[in-house]
Amino acid sequence: MTLAQLIAQAREALTAAIAARQQEQDALVALRSDPNLTEDAVAARVATRDTADAEVTTRQNALDALLAEQAREDEIAALSARVTPAATRAPAYDQVARVGAEERTYRPDQDRRGAQFEHDVAASFMGDFEARDRLVRHMAEERTERGDQIRAAGTGAFSGLVVPQYLTDLYAPAAAAKRPFADVCRPHDLPAQGMTVNLARVTTSTAVDNQSAENAAVTEQDIDDTLMSIPVQTAAGQQTLSRQSIERGSGVEAVVMDDLFRRYATNLDGKLINQATNGLTNVATPVAYTDATPTVAELYPKVLEGLAGVEAAMLDMASGDNVAVMHSRRWYWMQNAMGTTWPMITQPGIVAQTLGANYAEAYGRGVRGILPNGTPVIVDNNIATNLGAGTNEDEIYLIDRQECHLWEDPDAPMYIRAEQTKAASLGVLLVVYGYYAYTHARYPQARKISGTGLITPAFTGA
């Protein structure tokens, strides 16, 4: 049994002793309330209580001794980490993982596209000990800088490697539809364990009202909450490459790895918007825009109606950090309109006699512009464009971004390279995976504009 286990056992014993002592004290108090009380009975009960007191003291002393021993062990461990015995040769400089002044094994300034990392992954499976040493140093650096969040990826048939963080950042901007909406959601670190994220949500509040008369009963309503269980989901993709393409080709593995990362991001974002039951399109309250000849001027009041609904649902919980999420075709259609009228109420940050602004940002680079009332616009092409009876409609989502919650593994996505699985056919299996959870429904705040007014746009300047 380890020292940590002994300490845990001692804590349990102390807790049990305290509970037993409390029972004896409660019994003594109850006895003293007995009208037929005798001194002998009290003396006997006090003696029993004192025995329980002594047991608590004994258990506490035992725990203190173990804790002191653990503290000393920690001191010795720290000391041994700083001191090299005279008879032992210190490890070579390049065999020690360092953080701070020590440069990382894989660095963006020396290997921007991660070719060295990918080469080392392949070479380590071919028995290249130097490549394997570099990967070992890299994993030690990851554990030092990112802690115990790094998860092992399997058995001897698989090798799980944490991709250098700068490579993850490198692939993120080069997306297909990627994750514009996911990037504006409120981020949280996914808990290290468990397959659900549980939140308590108050569903019945207390109540306050005027007292009807002096000494009359005042209003009372019992508060109640409901447990909101959010499932942790796994996004994953794989690709099998031939050994010939990896060993004889040029950059093949880098291309596949890049594509897997882009598809991972696109899938996650698409699920946040379109997933059955919990996706944004399925939890948002509809704001209908029905129009056979839609115009931007007629659409805009629906935007304000949706934002009004967001605030009405949130009340004092509203952050005011609202955004409009729309497809690129809808954003450019709104820009094509020419206006001769302006809002009656000026908006903060908006120049007079303008109807919004385009920030000229590229796709996936955050806020693309603002609407006439100052609401930021996020463009996301994971929004469906085949909705409605004519399968040609899209939707505009209006949300308080602080209530669109996204939990992600701090190290996601992870990268697995497995040779043994496909060895008989000279194949190499590449897998990208990660865990995430999300909810837009802690409060029923989201709104979506939908209907025939959002059919495939015609760019007519209206």
Helices and strands as residue ranges (DSSP letters): H 3-32, H 39-82, G 93-95, H 115-125, H 129-146, G 147-149, E 159-161, H 165-171, H 180-184, E 186-189, E 196-204, E 224-231, E 233-242, H 243-248, H 252-274, H 280-283, E 285-288, H 296-314, G 315-317, E 322-326, H 328-336, E 357-358, E 369-370, E 376-379, E 396-400, G 401-403, E 405-408, E 414-418, G 420-425, E 427-439, E 447-450, G 452-454
